[in-house]
Amino acid sequence: MPTSTAQAATGGRKILFLHIGSHKTATTFLQSSLARNRAALDALGILYPRAGRIHEAHFRLCWELKDPALRDTPLPSLPLWSELLAELDAAPQPVAVLSSEEFGLGLDPTRLEALKAHHDVRVIFYLRSPDSHMESFYNQFVKDFDTREPRTIETYIAEEGLFFLDAMRLLRPWMEMFGADAIRLRLFDRAHLPDGILADFLRTLGLASWPEFRPPAPSVLHKVSLPPDALEYLRISNPWLDRREGHHDFVVRLVEMAKANAEALQETRAGILSLKARQTLRRRFRDSNFEAARTFLGAPRTPFPPLDAPLPPADFDTRPPEACAATMGRVAAMIRNMG
């Protein structure tokens, strides 16, 4: 049992961690790692509930809360949440973890007020720099079937509100519901995750040590960012990729091919932000990021200063913003030649 976590519990109340995101902070990697090592977690005193899970995360719990037909239904009366609460109550583990990035996007935390009656609720949120988050988020939107983003990253930024980069807009409702002390804000970058995100996550749950974990499922490759030319091939093809069946597997195979040929897929600057664009995004969300870091970490400054934004590739300015026919043909041939 994780000593630090057990000591934090009071009156026999169980601790319930809600891992709410954000998107593009290795959430799928964490969820798969938790799901595939459930027995090890059980032995450590941590439950990763089965109720409401799909794709190794608790998306179904979020979908139930967002269902307009169930909007006025109390939490304990919702079918999946009722099942979850029963699982939590029956489990011997003093700590439980729910994980879905959908918690952090468009979900009203007041719907979860009933959890406070019997659980000490804590909220885990990983914050990524706006520019790095934007590149990764856009890359995923191009890959996902439901979005199949056809616009360039520059057009996307110009036309969308980018609310998902506003940390306090996302976290304030959770703070108001569960209190500032319940928020566990973590910074998603290599400097703050020297041992990797899984180790950081497990320590956030209160663990000091753990056995070696099984690796996540191969399907997490769907979340790995594509290099520029492969991303551009998919973006331009998206209007005609209208068959859901097989799309996920196709993207996974494309990622596998791209990982093996990354250096040969660097002719365009598709999906890459210029230095000025990176700095502009950091300035745009600087106040929100600073407020979050000050409120939940006691930090004296924004965690992502504009002047610290990383440089793009050295040949960025000479790369074409979009793929030509030859680039499209070359990527198509590489896909065709996949084993």
C-alpha positions in Angstrom: 0.0 0.0 0.0 1.4 3.5 -0.9 2.3 4.9 2.6 2.0 8.5 1.7 -1.3 8.1 0.1 -2.7 6.0 2.9 -1.7 8.5 5.5 -3.5 11.2 3.6 -6.8 9.5 3.8 -9.0 10.4 6.7 -11.9 8.7 8.5 -11.6 5.6 6.4 -12.6 7.5 3.2 -11.1 6.3 0.0 -9.0 8.6 -2.2 -10.3 9.0 -5.8 -7.9 10.5 -8.3 -9.5 12.0 -11.5 -6.9 12.1 -14.2 -8.6 14.7 -16.5 -5.9 15.3 -19.1 -5.0 17.3 -20.8 -5.1 16.0 -24.3 -1.7 15.2 -25.9 0.1 14.7 -22.6 0.7 10.9 -23.0 -2.8 10.1 -21.7 -3.3 7.1 -23.9 0.2 5.7 -22.8 -0.8 6.2 -19.2 -4.2 4.6 -19.6 -2.8 1.6 -21.4 -0.1 1.2 -18.8 -2.6 1.3 -16.0 -5.0 -1.1 -17.7 -2.3 -3.6 -18.6 -0.9 -3.6 -15.1 -4.1 -3.7 -13.1 -2.9 -6.7 -10.9 0.3 -4.9 -10.0 -1.7 -1.8 -9.1 -4.2 -3.8 -7.0 -1.3 -5.2 -5.0 0.0 -1.6 -4.4 -3.3 -0.5 -3.1 -4.5 1.3 -6.2 -7.7 0.3 -8.1 -8.0 1.1 -11.8 -11.8 0.4 -12.1 -13.3 -1.6 -14.9 -16.6 0.2 -14.8 -17.1 2.7 -17.6 -13.9 1.8 -19.5 -13.5 1.6 -23.2 -10.1 1.7 -25.1 -8.5 1.3 -21.6 -9.8 4.6 -20.4 -13.0 5.8 -18.7 -14.5 7.5 -21.7 -17.9 5.9 -21.2 -18.3 7.6 -17.8 -17.7 11.0 -19.4 -20.1 10.2 -22.3 -22.8 9.3 -19.8 -22.4 12.6 -18.1 -22.6 14.5 -21.4 -25.7 12.7 -22.5 -28.5 15.3 -22.8 -31.1 12.7 -21.9 -29.4 12.1 -18.6 -28.6 15.7 -17.7 -30.9 15.8 -14.7 -30.2 12.3 -13.4 -28.3 12.3 -10.1 -24.8 10.8 -10.3 -25.6 7.7 -8.2 -28.6 6.9 -10.4 -26.6 6.9 -13.7 -26.1 3.3 -14.8 -22.4 3.3 -15.4 -21.6 5.6 -12.4 -23.8 3.4 -10.2 -21.7 0.4 -11.3 -18.5 2.4 -10.7 -19.5 3.4 -7.2 -20.4 -0.2 -6.3 -17.0 -1.3 -7.6 -15.2 1.4 -5.6 -17.1 0.4 -2.4 -16.4 -3.3 -2.8 -12.7 -2.9 -3.6 -10.2 -3.3 -0.7 -7.8 -0.8 -2.3 -7.9 2.6 -0.5 -7.0 4.5 -3.7 -8.7 4.5 -7.1 -7.9 6.2 -10.3 -10.3 7.3 -13.1 -8.6 8.4 -16.3 -10.1 10.2 -19.4 -9.1 13.4 -21.1 -12.8 13.9 -21.8 -13.2 14.9 -18.2 -11.2 18.0 -18.9 -13.1 19.1 -22.1 -16.6 20.3 -21.8 -17.7 18.3 -18.8 -19.4 20.1 -15.9 -17.6 19.1 -12.6 -20.6 20.0 -10.6 -22.2 16.8 -11.9 -19.5 15.0 -9.7 -20.3 16.7 -6.5 -21.8 13.5 -5.0 -18.4 12.0 -5.1 -17.3 14.2 -2.2 -19.7 12.5 0.2 -17.6 9.4 0.5 -14.3 10.1 -1.3 -11.4 12.5 -1.0 -11.3 13.6 -4.6 -8.1 14.8 -6.2 -7.6 16.0 -9.8 -4.5 15.3 -11.9 -3.8 17.6 -14.9 -0.7 17.7 -17.0 0.1 21.1 -18.5 2.0 21.3 -21.8 3.5 24.4 -23.4 0.9 26.0 -25.8 3.1 25.7 -28.8 4.2 22.0 -28.3 0.6 21.2 -27.4 -0.7 22.9 -30.5 1.6 20.9 -32.8 0.7 17.6 -31.2 -3.0 18.4 -31.0 -3.1 19.3 -34.7 -1.1 16.2 -35.7 -3.7 14.1 -33.9 -6.7 15.9 -35.4 -5.3 15.1 -38.9 -5.0 11.4 -37.9 -8.3 10.9 -36.1 -11.2 9.6 -38.3 -13.8 11.8 -36.6 -11.9 15.0 -37.3 -9.8 14.2 -40.4 -8.5 17.8 -40.3 -8.0 19.1 -43.9 -6.6 22.5 -43.0 -3.0 23.5 -42.5 -1.8 24.2 -39.0 -1.6 27.9 -39.8 -5.2 28.0 -41.0 -6.4 26.0 -38.1 -4.8 28.4 -35.6 -6.3 31.4 -37.4 -9.8 30.0 -37.5 -10.2 28.2 -34.1 -10.5 29.6 -30.6 -7.9 27.2 -29.1 -9.7 27.0 -25.8 -8.0 23.7 -25.0 -4.7 25.7 -24.5 -6.3 27.9 -21.8 -5.2 26.2 -18.6 -7.3 28.2 -16.1 -10.4 28.0 -18.2 -10.2 24.2 -18.0 -9.1 24.0 -14.3 -11.1 26.8 -12.6 -14.4 24.7 -12.6 -12.5 21.8 -11.0 -11.0 24.1 -8.4 -14.4 25.6 -7.6 -15.8 22.1 -7.2 -13.1 20.3 -5.2 -10.8 23.1 -4.0 -7.4 24.3 -5.0 -5.7 21.8 -2.7 -7.3 19.0 -4.6 -5.6 19.9 -7.9 -2.4 18.1 -8.8 -0.9 20.2 -11.6 2.1 18.6 -13.3 4.2 20.1 -16.1 4.6 18.0 -19.2 8.1 18.5 -20.5 11.4 16.6 -20.3 12.9 18.9 -17.7 10.1 18.1 -15.2 9.7 14.4 -16.1 13.3 13.2 -15.9 12.1 9.6 -15.2 9.3 9.7 -17.7 5.6 10.4 -17.3 4.6 7.0 -15.9 7.0 7.3 -12.9 5.8 10.9 -12.3 2.1 9.7 -12.5 2.7 6.9 -10.0 4.5 9.2 -7.6 1.6 11.6 -7.9 -0.7 8.8 -6.8 1.5 8.4 -3.7 3.8 5.5 -4.7 7.4 5.5 -3.7 8.3 2.3 -5.6 6.7 -0.2 -7.9 7.6 -3.4 -9.9 8.5 -3.2 -13.5 5.3 -2.6 -15.6 4.3 -4.4 -18.8 4.5 -2.0 -21.8 1.4 -0.4 -23.2 -0.6 -1.9 -26.1 0.7 -1.4 -29.6 -2.4 0.6 -30.4 -0.9 3.6 -28.6 1.1 4.2 -31.8 -2.0 5.9 -33.1 -1.1 8.8 -30.8 2.5 9.1 -32.0 3.0 12.3 -34.1 3.7 11.8 -37.8 6.7 13.6 -39.4 5.9 16.5 -41.7 5.6 14.7 -45.1 3.6 11.8 -43.8 1.3 14.2 -42.0 0.9 16.3 -45.1 0.0 13.2 -47.2 -2.7 12.3 -44.7 -4.1 15.9 -44.5 -4.4 16.2 -48.2 -6.0 12.7 -48.4 -8.4 13.3 -45.6 -11.4 14.5 -47.6 -11.5 11.2 -49.4 -10.8 8.9 -46.4 -14.4 8.5 -45.6 -14.5 4.8 -44.5 -14.2 4.4 -40.8 -13.5 0.7 -41.0 -9.7 0.1 -41.0 -8.8 3.8 -40.6 -7.3 3.3 -37.1 -5.2 0.4 -38.3 -4.1 2.3 -41.4 -2.9 5.2 -39.3 -1.0 2.8 -37.0 0.8 1.3 -40.0 1.5 4.8 -41.3 3.1 5.7 -38.0 5.2 2.6 -38.0 6.4 3.3 -41.5 7.1 7.0 -40.6 9.1 6.0 -37.5 11.3 3.8 -39.6 11.8 6.5 -42.3 11.5 9.8 -40.3 14.6 11.4 -41.9 13.2 10.8 -45.4 9.9 12.6 -44.5 11.3 16.1 -43.7 10.9 18.0 -47.0 7.9 20.1 -46.0 7.2 22.1 -42.8 3.7 20.7 -42.4 2.5 20.8 -38.9 5.5 22.7 -37.6 5.3 26.1 -36.1 7.7 28.9 -36.8 9.6 30.4 -33.9 7.5 33.6 -34.0 4.3 31.5 -34.0 5.5 29.5 -31.0 6.3 32.7 -29.1 3.0 34.2 -30.1 1.1 31.2 -28.7 3.1 31.4 -25.5 2.3 35.1 -25.1 -1.4 34.5 -25.9 -1.7 32.0 -23.0 1.0 33.3 -20.7 -1.4 34.8 -18.1 -3.5 31.7 -17.9 -0.5 29.4 -17.6 1.1 31.7 -15.0 -2.1 31.8 -12.9 -2.3 28.0 -13.0 1.4 27.6 -12.0 1.1 30.2 -9.3 -2.2 28.8 -7.9 -1.3 25.1 -7.9 2.5 25.0 -7.8 3.4 28.3 -6.1 5.6 29.1 -9.1 6.9 32.7 -9.4 6.6 32.9 -13.2 5.0 31.3 -16.2 6.3 27.8 -16.8 6.6 28.5 -20.6 8.3 31.9 -21.2 8.0 33.0 -24.9 11.8 33.6 -25.1 12.4 30.0 -24.2 10.4 28.6 -27.1 12.4 26.1 -29.1 13.7 26.8 -32.6 12.1 25.0 -35.6 14.4 22.9 -37.9 17.3 24.9 -39.3 15.9 24.7 -42.8 12.4 25.7 -41.8 12.2 28.8 -43.9 13.3 27.0 -47.1 10.8 24.1 -46.7 7.5 24.4 -48.7 4.4 24.8 -46.4 2.5 22.2 -48.4 3.4 19.0 -50.3 3.8 19.0 -54.0 2.8 16.1 -56.3 6.2 14.5 -56.1 6.2 14.5 -52.3 2.7 13.0 -52.3 3.8 10.3 -54.7 7.0 9.5 -52.8 5.0 9.0 -49.5 2.4 6.9 -51.4 5.2 4.7 -52.7 6.6 4.3 -49.2 3.2 3.3 -47.9 2.8 0.8 -50.8 6.2 -0.7 -50.0 5.4 -1.3 -46.3 6.0 -4.9 -45.3 
